[in-house]
Amino acid sequence: MQDKRRPSPEELLRRVEAEEAHHKRGKLKVFLGYASGVGKSFRMLDEGRRRKLRGQDVVVGAVQPKSDAAVDQLLEGLEVIPLSTVRGGPQIDVPKLLQRRPSICLIDGLAYRNPAGSRNPQRWQDVEDLLAGGISVITTVNLQYIEEKQAQVEAIRGKAVADSVPRDFLLKADDIEVVDAPPEDCVERNPRQLSELREIALVLAAEVVDAQLVRYLQRHGIEQSYGAQERILVCITPRSNAGLMIERGKRQAQRFHGELFVAYVGQHDLSPQDQRTLDANLQMARNADAQIAMLHGEDVVAAILEFANRAGITQIFVGHSQRSGFLERFRVNPVERLILESGGIDIRIFPQKEQGAVP
Amino acid sequence: MEAAGKLTIILGYAAGVGKTFRMLVEGHALLDAGRDVVIGYFEPHGRSDTIAKAHGLEMVPRRIVEYRGRRFEEMDTEAIVVRHPQICLVDEFPHTNVPGCARNKRWEDVLVLLDAGIDVITTMNIQHLESLNDQVREMSGVQVRETVPDWVMKRADEMVLVDLTPGALLNRLDRGVVYSRDKAQRAKENFFKEPTLAALREMALRQTAHEVDLRQDGEEPRSREELLRNAAPAEHERILIHVTDSPATVGLIRRARRVADYLRAECFAVAVGHGAGLEAATERHLDFARKLHIETRVLDAEDEAEALVGFAYTNAITQIFLSKPQRSRIPLFAGRRNLVMKVIRAAKDMQVTVVADRHVSRGAEAH
């Protein structure tokens, strides 16, 4: 596939900068587990061992306080930089690691909180420093510590944890592997719980892969939509049946493990009543956890499509009515234009409320 | 009558991620646990570690099939049924048998084994799933011809994902573990490109999550919210797919089937004809829909839009799926364009989904 457009100088600069940052920064690899006792630490150390065999400079920056025989055996063959102690609490020795500058550092337990008065409050921030310093990091984390997934995981496990790692940090990972294990090896033995946790972990891994893909495409200036992620854009006006559209959009996004966007194209001549309806609709969108986009432009269809292409939207939900609404201001029916001009995006059309109907 | 066997699918996203190896490992584990395990078919791909792993497992000899003067080896399903092990390992689920076999597809052979009460562990890649066919082609430029219908995958009692990062897979390819050197070079120019592999991997992860999700539903709902969700009949969707002779219909059917599966909706494929009967292509598309377990209907009417919407009303359809008309000045297409707008106008309280032809949209952008 060839890019017909010539990239603008700004775009080229962005690409070059992204390329440089990509090369200088260390690479992050994450072993993601969803149950305890499945062997994340073992997998991490085993990868360290294999890389060392291949001649790479590998050190261990942190291991879990409790370990089993298999882990201890792996540790014997690896150089360990011990945790340093700050006010009685352990933390990664970041200055020493930066000074030692291995090519790969193994950090077990990404979600640890550092003792008060440390360089960073959290261990994942220490890891960020190592990556920025050009050291690649292989680390382990359990699903229950991922901030954005915590409510979901807690509802399943019935237990809350205090420490957390933001999902955004995980999305920066260059590699992710889900550590699967049969239920009999897990501490959590309820198969239903395990299967629910596994589902969340798989989706999170898919999101990390998607983010990886997007970065790759940006670096190489490819604008084609590539991922398998469904992204739904619900376009609302004061006239649209926003409640139904947002509800359906949310359900579709949930079932597809995708993302929900709600867009509104700004209009200047709204009546106070329309403004109130619109505000209520936008509140509904926020309640549905949608990402909200306020779009501007004389040409409504063009504004929607420009946003949709930029955000990698796969389905657009839009209202339609013969009698009412701003859509009919145009000579060519805008829904028809949207259908004809939207390329590889599906368009789902909802019947719209007639004027005067109760919002 | 014997209870049907259990089906386990070992899912991967490309050759070389380790599906066959994993299947054999599972086989050994079951054998060690005292179960009666045989290999029904396995494809060594010339990989030494895989071949070594097959040692110690009983193999049911393959059947020799002659076709156009050449000899081919296929799985001997009948011999396996007679041998009747507890568990049978069957590699390459989407494989197409050589003409002259009792069944066309290996997955059909597997259904026979399951019906005979034999558990089956089999392997496949995500790109062979029927409903993803267009997405895979759009992404990789490769048209996958051997596909497994989604309803067959749904029969699986368990899905095992064999996951490997694309970096590690490319590394294996470079080391000559997956293919011979020259074949590896060709593969890298086609399918084995980093973004393609990443996208396929993402599909496999998502599909596995979806399959895991589906398999949770059979159990007791846990929360009140779930009870309410399952009980609400208003949410039940019924989807109508408009089948025509247009080549875009195949993609439309796949996409609608996929959406219906995710929304747990019922699905009908409807063609409208008048007078001289249906075009051959329309008949083919209806056949295709039936293969995906979609109920089909043919309506006799002059006005296509009216007939579709009428059928939708009498059958409590909630969503009508149509394919997207192409931008074109050729008058031929104007009819189809008008059809979409006519249906939208007539379908007063139904939703209409206009599905993009992912094949054409890509072609239109490329030079």
Interface residues (C-beta under 8 A of the other chain):
Chain A: M1 Q2 K4 K29 A155 D174 D175 I176 E177 V178 D180 R192 S195 E196 R198 E199 I200 L202 V203 A205 A206 V209 D210 Q212 L213 Y216 L217 I222 Q224 Y226 G227 A228 Q229 R248 R251 Q252 R255 F256 H257 H320 Q322 N333 V335 E336 I339 L340 E341 S342 G343 G344 I345 D346 I347 R348 I349 F350 P351
Chain B: Q135 E138 M139 L161 D163 T165 G167 E194 P195 A198 A199 R201 E202 M203 L205 R206 T208 A209 H210 V212 D213 R215 Q216 E219 R222 S223 E235 R255 Y262 L263 Q319 K324 P325 R327 R337 V340 M341 I344 R345 A347 K348 D349 M350 Q351 V352 T353 V354 V355 A356 R358 S361 R362 A364 E365 A366 H367
